[in-house]
């Protein structure tokens, strides 16, 4: 009788361990998938930026410094890897895009240009999609990291070398508080 009880306890313990392990794997895969969604939206933005810059360039040829800053920020963001580095590069790119839109305010003809308006609307849509994908990714990372740290699932997580994932954080306060710099070149 005690042998049966011990066997039942072992079976329950193994099933419990498998259940926790599967939950961790599921969250890890969801996190990887969520990061892929963020990355896809960021790449869409990277593809749109050259068209936007070219359109502005046609109207504002003497705004070379601002346009070059946007191009350089895009290149830096595209070359970044890892969640933290990607967040910093995206902050910089967002700032330069704000500067670009501040320059656009000086050109009423450009603001009325249908191609520019379509590009600007697309960029705004992509920005909103990136924010949504980032929030989902961070929610999955939060759940995953919480499960790794909570007892008793931490025992399984440590045994199978699950590690915390990084949050994708944009320094929103610094970005929102910084005033875009507009230079008037002669």
C-alpha positions in Angstrom: 0.0 0.0 0.0 2.8 2.4 0.9 4.5 1.5 -2.4 1.4 2.6 -4.3 1.2 5.8 -2.4 4.9 6.5 -3.1 4.4 5.7 -6.8 1.3 8.0 -6.9 3.3 10.8 -5.2 6.2 10.3 -7.7 3.8 10.4 -10.7 2.1 13.5 -9.4 5.5 15.2 -8.8 6.6 14.3 -12.3 3.4 15.5 -13.8 3.7 18.8 -11.8 7.3 19.2 -13.1 6.3 18.5 -16.7 3.4 21.0 -16.4 5.7 23.8 -15.1 8.3 23.0 -17.7 5.7 23.1 -20.5 4.4 26.4 -19.2 7.9 27.9 -19.2 8.5 26.6 -22.8 5.2 28.0 -23.9 6.0 31.5 -22.5 9.5 31.4 -24.0 8.1 30.6 -27.4 5.4 33.3 -27.1 8.2 35.8 -26.1 10.3 34.8 -29.1 7.2 35.2 -31.3 6.3 38.5 -29.8 9.9 39.8 -30.4 9.6 38.7 -34.0 6.4 40.7 -34.4 8.2 43.8 -32.9 11.1 43.3 -35.2 8.9 43.0 -38.3 7.1 46.2 -37.5 10.5 48.0 -36.9 11.7 46.7 -40.3 8.6 48.1 -41.9 9.4 51.5 -40.4 13.0 51.2 -41.7 11.7 50.5 -45.2 9.4 53.5 -45.1 11.9 56.1 -43.9 14.0 56.4 -47.1 10.8 57.2 -49.1 9.8 59.8 -46.5 13.3 61.4 -46.5 13.4 61.4 -50.3 10.0 63.2 -50.4 11.1 65.8 -47.9 14.4 66.2 -49.7 12.7 67.2 -52.9 11.0 70.1 -51.1 13.7 71.1 -48.6 17.1 70.5 -50.2 18.9 72.8 -47.8 17.7 70.8 -44.8 20.5 68.3 -45.4 21.6 68.1 -41.8 18.2 66.9 -40.5 17.8 64.5 -43.4 21.2 63.1 -42.9 20.5 62.6 -39.1 17.4 60.6 -39.9 19.3 58.4 -42.4 22.1 57.8 -39.8 19.6 57.1 -37.0 17.9 54.5 -39.3 21.2 52.9 -40.1 22.2 52.8 -36.4 18.8 51.3 -35.5 19.0 48.7 -38.2 22.5 47.7 -37.1 21.6 47.3 -33.4 21.1 43.9 -31.9 19.7 42.8 -28.6 16.7 44.2 -26.9 18.4 46.9 -24.9 20.6 48.2 -27.7 17.5 48.1 -30.0 15.6 50.2 -27.5 18.3 52.9 -27.4 18.6 53.0 -31.2 14.9 53.3 -31.6 14.8 56.2 -29.1 17.4 58.0 -31.2 15.5 57.3 -34.4 12.2 58.6 -32.9 13.9 61.8 -31.9 15.3 62.4 -35.4 11.9 61.7 -36.9 10.4 64.3 -34.7 13.0 66.7 -35.9 12.1 65.9 -39.5 8.5 66.5 -38.9 9.4 69.8 -37.2 11.2 70.8 -40.4 8.2 69.8 -42.4 6.1 72.4 -40.6 8.1 75.1 -42.4 7.0 73.9 -45.8 3.2 74.2 -46.4 3.5 72.8 -50.0 5.1 69.7 -48.6 2.5 69.3 -45.9 -0.1 69.4 -48.6 1.7 66.9 -50.8 -0.4 63.7 -51.2 2.6 61.4 -51.3 4.1 63.0 -48.2 0.8 62.7 -46.4 0.4 59.1 -47.3 3.9 58.3 -46.1 3.4 60.3 -42.9 0.1 58.4 -42.2 1.8 55.1 -42.9 4.6 56.0 -40.5 2.1 56.9 -37.8 0.2 53.6 -38.3 3.5 51.7 -38.1 4.5 53.6 -34.9 1.2 52.6 -33.3 1.6 49.0 -34.4 5.2 48.9 -33.0 3.9 50.2 -29.6 1.2 47.6 -29.5 3.7 44.8 -30.4 6.1 46.1 -27.8 3.4 46.1 -25.1 2.5 42.5 -25.9 6.1 41.4 -26.0 6.8 43.1 -22.6 3.6 41.5 -21.1 4.8 38.0 -22.2 8.3 38.8 -20.9 6.8 39.9 -17.6 4.8 36.6 -17.3 7.9 34.5 -18.2 10.2 36.3 -15.8 7.6 36.1 -13.0 7.2 32.4 -13.5 11.0 31.9 -13.5 11.3 33.7 -10.2 8.3 32.3 -8.4 8.6 29.2 -6.2 8.2 26.3 -6.9 8.5 26.9 -10.7 11.9 28.5 -10.1 13.2 25.0 -9.2 12.3 23.8 -12.7 13.5 27.0 -14.4 16.9 26.7 -12.7 17.2 23.0 -13.5 16.6 23.6 -17.2 18.5 26.9 -17.4 15.7 29.2 -18.2 16.9 32.8 -18.0 15.1 36.1 -17.7 14.3 37.9 -20.9 15.0 41.6 -21.4 12.1 44.0 -21.7 12.0 46.2 -24.8 12.0 49.6 -23.2 11.9 52.9 -25.0 13.0 55.9 -22.9 9.6 57.5 -23.5 10.0 60.3 -21.0 13.3 61.5 -22.3 12.0 61.3 -25.9 8.8 63.2 -25.1 10.5 65.9 -23.1 13.2 66.6 -25.6 12.3 69.5 -27.9 13.1 68.7 -31.5 15.9 70.9 -32.8 15.2 72.8 -36.0 18.0 74.6 -37.7 17.5 77.3 -40.3 20.4 77.1 -42.7 21.0 79.9 -45.2 
